[in-house]
Amino acid sequence: MLRKLLIVFASGLVIAIVALSAAWMAGGRELRDQVASGDVDWTIGGERLGGPRVTRQFALASGARLIMALPVDLEFRRGDQAGMTVEGPKQAVDRLVWEDGRLSLPGRSHVRDSIKVTIVAPEIGDLDLNAPADVELRGLNQEQLRLTARGAVDLDATGRVRKLWVTSEGAADIDVSELENEDAVIRVHGVGDVEAAPVNLADIEVNGAGNITLKKRARTERAQVHGVGSVEHVY
């Protein structure tokens, strides 16, 4: 069985090298210059959106569910008035669609520069991250929070949340260990990493090669691991 897997791996590696070599030759001097400068755009197809950076305001209800359906750098800060500010290239920002708590960019467009989302509100509701994202949630103070990360998500959170649900599907890196928390329900599907510190209940399930690290000893811990994942305790 191992020999077969090695053969498949080697075959795939050879195909990948051939494909990249062909792309390198086809791209010519422009592609090689971009790689050398670190400013290469690997997107295949779709329209590239640029322009000067602009901001756009969106109305937001405190505690409402939020869905990010495009790559973003997202920051949440607790404040009295609820609102969302988006900053990015004008061509992209002008096309953003905000509907029923979902922020998206229609079509197959590609944004060269980052889209920065800043949310200020008394609290945040369910947060679904359906695309790569870099997220900071600062100063949370609320009864509950549900986080769902699909893909390459890097998330850090501070503050206090009594009950927390975290679901990672993909390769997320989620650190909620600085979040004062009583109960945490954590599900990792894939290769994600989650750090948490619940003090009352830790309800854990890992499917795949994910890893969960508990930074505090919970009064009750229920853990299931299916695959090569792990649950670590670092008190």
VOPAGU-2260 file (C-alpha; in pm, 1 decimal, decimal comma):
REM VOPAGU-2260
SITE   aa  ch    i         X         Y         Z
SITE  MET   A    0       0,0       0,0       0,0
SITE  LEU   A    1     280,9     239,2      91,9
SITE  ARG   A    2     459,0     165,8    -236,6
SITE  LYS   A    3     144,1     252,8    -432,9
SITE  LEU   A    4     103,0     579,8    -242,2
SITE  LEU   A    5     464,5     673,1    -312,5
SITE  ILE   A    6     414,9     602,0    -682,8
SITE  VAL   A    7     103,5     821,2    -692,3
SITE  PHE   A    8     285,6    1099,4    -505,3
SITE  ALA   A    9     586,1    1084,1    -738,6
SITE  SER   A   10     363,9    1088,4   -1047,6
SITE  GLY   A   11     173,2    1389,9    -921,0
SITE  LEU   A   12     497,6    1570,3    -840,6
SITE  VAL   A   13     633,4    1513,3   -1191,0
SITE  ILE   A   14     310,1    1640,1   -1349,2
SITE  ALA   A   15     315,8    1950,1   -1128,3
SITE  ILE   A   16     677,9    2026,4   -1221,7
SITE  VAL   A   17     603,4    1988,7   -1592,9
SITE  ALA   A   18     296,0    2214,5   -1566,6
SITE  LEU   A   19     483,7    2484,8   -1375,3
SITE  SER   A   20     773,6    2468,0   -1620,9
SITE  ALA   A   21     535,1    2517,2   -1912,4
SITE  ALA   A   22     372,8    2813,4   -1738,9
SITE  TRP   A   23     716,7    2959,3   -1667,7
SITE  MET   A   24     816,4    2939,5   -2033,6
SITE  ALA   A   25     480,0    3067,6   -2158,3
SITE  GLY   A   26     478,8    3358,2   -1917,5
SITE  GLY   A   27     802,4    3495,1   -2056,0
SITE  ARG   A   28     999,5    3781,2   -1905,4
SITE  GLU   A   29     693,1    3943,8   -1741,3
SITE  LEU   A   30     614,8    3637,9   -1529,3
SITE  ARG   A   31     979,6    3588,4   -1433,4
SITE  ASP   A   32    1011,6    3953,9   -1331,5
SITE  GLN   A   33     696,1    3927,9   -1118,7
SITE  VAL   A   34     824,2    3617,6    -940,6
SITE  ALA   A   35    1159,8    3782,0    -875,4
SITE  SER   A   36     989,8    4088,1    -723,4
SITE  GLY   A   37     740,1    3882,8    -520,6
SITE  ASP   A   38     447,4    4056,1    -693,3
SITE  VAL   A   39     313,6    3766,9    -898,7
SITE  ASP   A   40     -60,0    3717,6    -953,8
SITE  TRP   A   41    -139,6    3345,3    -980,8
SITE  THR   A   42    -509,3    3389,2   -1061,8
SITE  ILE   A   43    -620,2    3207,9   -1378,6
SITE  GLY   A   44    -911,8    3373,2   -1556,3
SITE  GLY   A   45   -1143,4    3638,8   -1419,2
SITE  GLU   A   46   -1111,0    4016,2   -1411,2
SITE  ARG   A   47    -850,8    4192,6   -1199,3
SITE  LEU   A   48    -990,4    4487,8   -1006,5
SITE  GLY   A   49    -774,2    4778,3    -894,6
SITE  GLY   A   50    -780,8    5155,9    -868,9
SITE  PRO   A   51    -719,4    5394,6    -579,3
SITE  ARG   A   52    -816,6    5279,3    -232,4
SITE  VAL   A   53   -1155,7    5408,8    -118,9
SITE  THR   A   54   -1392,3    5344,8     171,2
SITE  ARG   A   55   -1758,6    5255,7     178,2
SITE  GLN   A   56   -2001,9    5246,7     471,2
SITE  PHE   A   57   -2263,0    4977,4     530,8
SITE  ALA   A   58   -2547,6    4968,3     781,7
SITE  LEU   A   59   -2517,8    4689,9    1036,0
SITE  ALA   A   60   -2746,9    4564,6    1311,0
SITE  SER   A   61   -2573,5    4478,8    1637,0
SITE  GLY   A   62   -2566,8    4103,7    1697,7
SITE  ALA   A   63   -2667,4    4015,4    1340,4
SITE  ARG   A   64   -2518,2    3718,4    1158,8
SITE  LEU   A   65   -2230,3    3809,0     926,6
SITE  ILE   A   66   -2110,1    3613,3     624,2
SITE  MET   A   67   -1784,4    3705,9     451,4
SITE  ALA   A   68   -1796,3    3547,5     104,3
SITE  LEU   A   69   -1472,0    3702,8     -22,7
SITE  PRO   A   70   -1113,4    3725,5     107,0
SITE  VAL   A   71   -1088,1    3997,7     372,0
SITE  ASP   A   72    -879,9    4144,4     650,8
SITE  LEU   A   73   -1144,6    4185,5     918,9
SITE  GLU   A   74   -1126,9    4371,5    1249,0
SITE  PHE   A   75   -1403,7    4392,4    1508,6
SITE  ARG   A   76   -1402,0    4647,6    1789,5
SITE  ARG   A   77   -1673,9    4685,2    2048,0
SITE  GLY   A   78   -1849,4    5022,1    2039,4
SITE  ASP   A   79   -2185,2    5184,0    2111,7
SITE  GLN   A   80   -2290,3    5240,5    1750,0
SITE  ALA   A   81   -2308,9    4956,5    1496,5
SITE  GLY   A   82   -2157,4    4999,4    1152,2
SITE  MET   A   83   -1923,5    4845,1     896,5
SITE  THR   A   84   -1655,1    5020,4     692,5
SITE  VAL   A   85   -1492,5    4855,4     391,9
SITE  GLU   A   86   -1168,6    4981,1     238,7
SITE  GLY   A   87   -1006,8    4858,7     -80,8
SITE  PRO   A   88    -945,8    4923,6    -451,2
SITE  LYS   A   89   -1224,6    5139,2    -596,2
SITE  GLN   A   90   -1321,3    4896,0    -873,0
SITE  ALA   A   91   -1373,9    4622,2    -615,4
SITE  VAL   A   92   -1539,1    4829,3    -343,0
SITE  ASP   A   93   -1790,8    4975,3    -588,9
SITE  ARG   A   94   -1902,5    4624,5    -687,4
SITE  LEU   A   95   -1944,1    4482,9    -337,7
SITE  VAL   A   96   -2286,1    4342,3    -256,7
SITE  TRP   A   97   -2416,0    4362,4     101,7
SITE  GLU   A   98   -2739,2    4169,7     141,3
SITE  ASP   A   99   -2892,7    3987,8     438,6
SITE  GLY   A  100   -2567,7    4011,2     632,3
SITE  ARG   A  101   -2358,2    3869,0     346,2
SITE  LEU   A  102   -2069,5    4059,9     188,8
SITE  SER   A  103   -1968,7    3934,0    -155,3
SITE  LEU   A  104   -1805,2    4029,6    -483,8
SITE  PRO   A  105   -2006,5    3896,5    -780,8
SITE  GLY   A  106   -1847,7    3716,3   -1073,2
SITE  ARG   A  107   -1496,8    3578,3   -1107,9
SITE  SER   A  108   -1321,4    3904,5   -1030,7
SITE  HIS   A  109    -985,9    3906,3    -854,0
SITE  VAL   A  110    -880,7    4188,0    -620,9
SITE  ARG   A  111    -512,8    4272,3    -641,5
SITE  ASP   A  112    -497,7    4452,2    -304,7
SITE  SER   A  113    -661,9    4351,0      21,4
SITE  ILE   A  114   -1018,3    4429,8     121,5
SITE  LYS   A  115   -1019,0    4560,3     478,7
SITE  VAL   A  116   -1340,9    4531,3     678,3
SITE  THR   A  117   -1378,9    4718,6    1007,3
SITE  ILE   A  118   -1682,4    4645,2    1222,7
SITE  VAL   A  119   -1775,9    4849,2    1527,9
SITE  ALA   A  120   -2077,2    4731,7    1727,3
SITE  PRO   A  121   -2186,0    4643,9    2082,0
SITE  GLU   A  122   -2160,2    4276,8    1984,4
SITE  ILE   A  123   -2116,4    4050,3    1685,9
SITE  GLY   A  124   -2350,8    3767,4    1590,8
SITE  ASP   A  125   -2262,7    3446,3    1411,1
SITE  LEU   A  126   -1954,9    3496,7    1193,2
SITE  ASP   A  127   -1918,2    3278,3     883,5
SITE  LEU   A  128   -1589,8    3308,2     694,4
SITE  ASN   A  129   -1637,7    3142,5     357,0
SITE  ALA   A  130   -1309,5    3258,5     201,6
SITE  PRO   A  131    -951,4    3318,1     315,5
SITE  ALA   A  132    -944,2    3577,8     591,7
SITE  ASP   A  133    -723,9    3741,5     852,7
SITE  VAL   A  134    -948,1    3826,0    1148,5
SITE  GLU   A  135    -906,8    4010,9    1478,8
SITE  LEU   A  136   -1197,5    4027,0    1723,5
SITE  ARG   A  137   -1108,9    4270,2    2001,7
SITE  GLY   A  138   -1280,2    4336,9    2332,1
SITE  LEU   A  139   -1576,7    4102,4    2288,5
SITE  ASN   A  140   -1830,1    4111,3    2572,3
SITE  GLN   A  141   -2136,9    3901,2    2501,2
SITE  GLU   A  142   -2326,3    3588,6    2599,6
SITE  GLN   A  143   -2249,5    3372,0    2297,1
SITE  LEU   A  144   -2067,1    3358,8    1965,9
SITE  ARG   A  145   -2060,0    3114,0    1674,6
SITE  LEU   A  146   -1754,8    3110,6    1447,9
SITE  THR   A  147   -1736,5    2910,6    1125,5
SITE  ALA   A  148   -1419,4    2910,6     915,5
SITE  ARG   A  149   -1406,3    2748,9     573,6
SITE  GLY   A  150   -1060,9    2758,0     421,2
SITE  ALA   A  151    -743,5    2945,0     510,8
SITE  VAL   A  152    -854,4    3161,4     802,0
SITE  ASP   A  153    -627,4    3315,5    1066,1
SITE  LEU   A  154    -836,5    3438,4    1360,4
SITE  ASP   A  155    -755,0    3582,8    1703,2
SITE  ALA   A  156   -1007,8    3694,9    1963,5
SITE  THR   A  157    -997,1    3866,8    2302,4
SITE  GLY   A  158   -1262,0    3963,0    2557,1
SITE  ARG   A  159   -1539,6    3760,7    2719,9
SITE  VAL   A  160   -1796,4    3522,1    2569,8
SITE  ARG   A  161   -1988,4    3287,9    2797,3
SITE  LYS   A  162   -2068,8    3021,2    2536,8
SITE  LEU   A  163   -1862,8    2967,5    2224,7
SITE  TRP   A  164   -1905,8    2750,4    1915,7
SITE  VAL   A  165   -1611,1    2708,8    1677,1
SITE  THR   A  166   -1623,5    2511,0    1352,9
SITE  SER   A  167   -1317,5    2484,0    1129,2
SITE  GLU   A  168   -1343,2    2326,5     784,4
SITE  GLY   A  169   -1013,2    2340,7     601,8
SITE  ALA   A  170    -681,5    2486,1     717,0
SITE  ALA   A  171    -783,8    2751,7     966,8
SITE  ASP   A  172    -566,7    2873,9    1254,8
SITE  ILE   A  173    -802,2    2995,4    1527,2
SITE  ASP   A  174    -682,0    3129,5    1862,7
SITE  VAL   A  175    -957,7    3206,7    2112,3
SITE  SER   A  176    -746,9    3118,7    2416,3
SITE  GLU   A  177    -739,7    3485,7    2525,5
SITE  LEU   A  178   -1119,2    3488,6    2527,1
SITE  GLU   A  179   -1269,2    3441,9    2874,2
SITE  ASN   A  180   -1505,0    3155,4    2814,8
SITE  GLU   A  181   -1718,0    2911,7    3015,0
SITE  ASP   A  182   -1842,2    2661,1    2755,5
SITE  ALA   A  183   -1679,5    2583,0    2420,9
SITE  VAL   A  184   -1807,1    2348,4    2150,5
SITE  ILE   A  185   -1528,0    2294,2    1897,8
SITE  ARG   A  186   -1541,7    2099,4    1573,2
SITE  VAL   A  187   -1238,2    2065,9    1345,5
SITE  HIS   A  188   -1278,3    1901,9    1004,1
SITE  GLY   A  189    -957,1    1885,4     803,9
SITE  VAL   A  190    -621,0    2021,8     917,5
SITE  GLY   A  191    -722,1    2324,9    1121,5
SITE  ASP   A  192    -573,1    2430,3    1455,3
SITE  VAL   A  193    -780,8    2573,6    1739,5
SITE  GLU   A  194    -658,4    2708,4    2074,6
SITE  ALA   A  195    -920,4    2769,6    2343,3
SITE  ALA   A  196    -953,5    2806,7    2720,0
SITE  PRO   A  197   -1303,1    2714,4    2843,6
SITE  VAL   A  198   -1331,4    2669,7    3220,7
SITE  ASN   A  199   -1661,3    2481,1    3246,8
SITE  LEU   A  200   -1721,6    2263,9    2938,3
SITE  ALA   A  201   -1495,7    2161,1    2650,5
SITE  ASP   A  202   -1693,7    1963,5    2391,7
SITE  ILE   A  203   -1444,4    1862,8    2123,2
SITE  GLU   A  204   -1447,6    1667,1    1799,0
SITE  VAL   A  205   -1165,6    1632,7    1546,1
SITE  ASN   A  206   -1215,6    1472,0    1205,3
SITE  GLY   A  207    -894,6    1449,3    1005,4
SITE  ALA   A  208    -553,0    1588,2    1097,7
SITE  GLY   A  209    -661,0    1888,0    1302,0
SITE  ASN   A  210    -528,5    1988,5    1641,2
SITE  ILE   A  211    -703,6    2142,1    1941,4
SITE  THR   A  212    -506,7    2292,0    2229,4
SITE  LEU   A  213    -676,9    2364,8    2561,1
SITE  LYS   A  214    -504,6    2637,9    2765,1
SITE  LYS   A  215    -719,0    2590,9    3078,5
SITE  ARG   A  216    -859,3    2286,8    3255,4
SITE  ALA   A  217   -1234,0    2260,1    3196,4
SITE  ARG   A  218   -1453,0    2106,1    3465,5
SITE  THR   A  219   -1597,4    1872,8    3202,7
SITE  GLU   A  220   -1422,6    1758,9    2886,7
SITE  ARG   A  221   -1570,5    1545,7    2610,1
SITE  ALA   A  222   -1335,9    1466,0    2324,1
SITE  GLN   A  223   -1360,5    1255,4    2008,6
SITE  VAL   A  224   -1077,8    1221,7    1757,9
SITE  HIS   A  225   -1131,0    1051,1    1422,2
SITE  GLY   A  226    -814,3    1032,8    1214,7
SITE  VAL   A  227    -465,2    1152,0    1303,7
SITE  GLY   A  228    -573,0    1468,9    1482,3
SITE  SER   A  229    -495,2    1545,5    1845,2
SITE  VAL   A  230    -610,8    1721,5    2159,4
SITE  GLU   A  231    -338,2    1880,9    2370,4
SITE  HIS   A  232    -350,5    2030,1    2718,7
SITE  VAL   A  233    -120,0    2322,6    2798,0
SITE  TYR   A  234    -212,6    2457,1    3139,6
